[in-house]
Amino acid sequence: MRDFQDTYRDLVLGEDSLNRTLDLALERFGGKDVGRGLKQLVQALGQDLAAARPSVSPQRLQALTGDLYHLQVAVTVLDGCAGLSDDLRAMKQGAPDGERLMRDLVGLTGDKWLTESRFTALAQQHGVASPEGRVAFLTGIKSLMRDLPIQVFPDAESRQGTLNAIQGALDLAIDEEDL
């Protein structure tokens, strides 16, 4: 209970950033409990918003409620990261940690200018080195990044640039696979 209260306080008084909110939720709740933790935070925000004297401005609480909705969408992406890891493991092409992969992907959403080499390096950082493994990995993360809420990115152009960079890395991996 104390951990939940600390998380709520840090969320309400913390930075006004969806990326930071997701990072806080992952840090405090861990990969498996993030969904349940976010639902509890949404309920607590609703109660705080309805209170006669909310803990912070109603506008801040309303913005956080929107962030938490988008975070629940991101939890689905976290599940997708775990699924991608399972798929790669079954193919014997590596086994990235789903939570770490999600953190890395969310971290990349804050960058406006990404290149395909960044995503090729990401595959290697997660232990996916072969061309066929990279094709599966990059195909998976492209789908996952597409599923992230647009609000996670600085703007729509950055989101498209990220998807283009992933596609560029995917094209290179496909070319290597064909050799």
C-alpha positions as CSV (number, residue, x, y, z in Angstrom):
1,M,0.0,0.0,0.0
2,R,2.8,2.4,0.9
3,D,4.5,1.7,-2.5
4,F,1.3,2.5,-4.3
5,Q,0.9,5.8,-2.4
6,D,4.5,6.7,-3.2
7,T,3.9,5.9,-6.8
8,Y,0.7,8.0,-6.9
9,R,2.4,10.9,-5.2
10,D,5.3,10.7,-7.7
11,L,2.9,10.5,-10.6
12,V,0.8,13.4,-9.6
13,L,3.6,15.7,-8.6
14,G,6.2,14.4,-11.1
15,E,7.1,15.5,-14.6
16,D,4.3,16.1,-17.1
17,S,5.6,13.5,-19.6
18,L,3.9,10.4,-20.9
19,N,7.3,8.8,-21.4
20,R,8.3,9.5,-17.8
21,T,4.9,8.3,-16.5
22,L,5.4,5.0,-18.3
23,D,9.0,4.6,-17.0
24,L,7.7,5.3,-13.5
25,A,4.9,2.7,-13.9
26,L,7.4,0.0,-15.2
27,E,9.9,0.8,-12.5
28,R,7.4,0.7,-9.7
29,F,5.0,-2.1,-10.8
30,G,7.3,-4.3,-12.9
31,G,6.3,-5.8,-16.2
32,K,3.8,-8.3,-15.0
33,D,1.9,-6.0,-12.6
34,V,1.8,-2.9,-14.8
35,G,-1.7,-3.4,-16.1
36,R,-3.2,-3.9,-12.6
37,G,-1.2,-1.0,-11.2
38,L,-2.3,1.3,-14.0
39,K,-6.0,0.4,-13.4
40,Q,-5.6,1.2,-9.7
41,L,-3.9,4.5,-10.5
42,V,-6.8,5.4,-12.9
43,Q,-9.3,4.7,-10.1
44,A,-7.2,6.7,-7.6
45,L,-7.0,9.6,-10.0
46,G,-10.8,9.5,-10.5
47,Q,-11.4,9.6,-6.8
48,D,-8.9,12.5,-6.4
49,L,-10.6,14.3,-9.3
50,A,-14.0,13.9,-7.6
51,A,-12.8,14.9,-4.2
52,A,-13.9,18.3,-2.7
53,R,-10.2,19.3,-2.4
54,P,-8.1,17.4,-5.0
55,S,-4.4,17.0,-4.3
56,V,-3.4,19.1,-7.4
57,S,-5.3,21.1,-10.0
58,P,-8.2,19.3,-11.7
59,Q,-6.5,20.1,-15.0
60,R,-3.4,18.2,-14.0
61,L,-5.4,15.2,-12.8
62,Q,-7.4,15.2,-16.1
63,A,-4.2,15.3,-18.1
64,L,-2.8,12.4,-16.0
65,T,-6.0,10.4,-16.5
66,G,-5.5,10.8,-20.3
67,D,-1.9,9.7,-19.9
68,L,-2.9,6.6,-18.0
69,Y,-5.4,5.7,-20.7
70,H,-2.5,5.8,-23.2
71,L,-0.3,3.9,-20.8
72,Q,-2.9,1.1,-20.7
73,V,-2.5,0.9,-24.5
74,A,1.3,0.8,-23.9
75,V,0.8,-2.1,-21.6
76,T,-0.6,-4.0,-24.6
77,V,2.6,-3.2,-26.3
78,L,4.5,-4.5,-23.3
79,D,2.7,-7.8,-23.8
80,G,3.7,-7.6,-27.5
81,C,7.3,-7.3,-26.5
82,A,7.0,-10.4,-24.3
83,G,5.4,-12.2,-27.3
84,L,8.1,-11.1,-29.7
85,S,10.7,-12.4,-27.2
86,D,8.9,-15.7,-27.1
87,D,8.7,-15.9,-30.9
88,L,12.4,-15.2,-31.2
89,R,13.2,-17.8,-28.5
90,A,11.2,-20.4,-30.4
91,M,13.0,-19.5,-33.6
92,K,16.3,-19.8,-31.7
93,Q,17.2,-16.2,-32.7
94,G,17.6,-14.7,-29.3
95,A,15.4,-13.9,-26.3
96,P,15.2,-10.2,-25.5
97,D,13.8,-9.2,-22.1
98,G,10.3,-7.9,-22.8
99,E,10.3,-5.2,-20.2
100,R,13.8,-3.9,-21.1
101,L,12.7,-3.9,-24.8
102,M,9.6,-1.8,-23.9
103,R,11.8,0.7,-22.0
104,D,14.2,0.9,-24.9
105,L,11.4,1.4,-27.4
106,V,9.7,4.1,-25.3
107,G,13.1,5.8,-24.8
108,L,13.5,5.9,-28.6
109,T,10.2,7.7,-29.0
110,G,11.7,10.8,-27.5
111,D,14.3,11.1,-30.3
112,K,13.3,13.2,-33.3
113,W,16.0,11.9,-35.6
114,L,16.6,8.2,-35.7
115,T,18.5,6.2,-38.3
116,E,18.3,2.6,-39.4
117,S,21.7,1.9,-37.7
118,R,20.1,2.7,-34.3
119,F,17.6,-0.1,-34.8
120,T,20.2,-2.5,-36.1
121,A,22.2,-1.8,-33.0
122,L,19.1,-2.2,-30.9
123,A,18.6,-5.7,-32.3
124,Q,22.2,-6.6,-31.4
125,Q,21.9,-5.1,-27.9
126,H,19.0,-7.5,-27.4
127,G,21.0,-10.5,-28.6
128,V,19.5,-10.8,-32.0
129,A,22.5,-10.9,-34.4
130,S,21.6,-13.1,-37.4
131,P,19.9,-11.5,-40.5
132,E,16.8,-13.7,-40.1
133,G,16.6,-12.9,-36.4
134,R,16.8,-9.2,-37.2
135,V,14.1,-9.5,-39.8
136,A,11.8,-11.0,-37.2
137,F,12.9,-8.6,-34.5
138,L,12.5,-5.5,-36.6
139,T,9.2,-6.6,-38.1
140,G,8.0,-7.1,-34.5
141,I,9.2,-3.8,-33.2
142,K,7.8,-1.9,-36.2
143,S,4.4,-3.3,-35.4
144,L,4.8,-2.5,-31.7
145,M,6.0,1.1,-32.4
146,R,3.0,1.6,-34.7
147,D,0.7,0.5,-31.8
148,L,2.1,3.1,-29.4
149,P,-0.1,6.1,-28.8
150,I,0.9,9.1,-31.0
151,Q,1.2,11.2,-27.7
152,V,4.3,9.2,-26.8
153,F,6.2,10.8,-29.7
154,P,7.2,14.5,-29.9
155,D,5.0,14.8,-33.0
156,A,3.5,12.9,-35.9
157,E,6.5,13.6,-38.0
158,S,8.8,12.0,-35.4
159,R,6.6,9.0,-35.3
160,Q,6.7,8.6,-39.1
161,G,10.5,9.1,-39.0
162,T,10.9,6.4,-36.4
163,L,8.8,3.9,-38.5
164,N,10.8,4.9,-41.6
165,A,14.1,4.2,-39.8
166,I,12.9,0.8,-38.6
167,Q,11.8,0.0,-42.2
168,G,15.3,1.0,-43.4
169,A,16.9,-1.3,-40.9
170,L,14.4,-4.1,-41.9
171,D,15.3,-3.6,-45.6
172,L,19.0,-3.9,-44.8
173,A,18.4,-7.1,-42.8
174,I,16.3,-8.6,-45.6
175,D,19.1,-7.8,-48.1
176,E,21.6,-9.5,-45.8
177,E,19.3,-12.5,-45.4
178,D,19.1,-12.9,-49.2
179,L,22.9,-13.1,-49.6
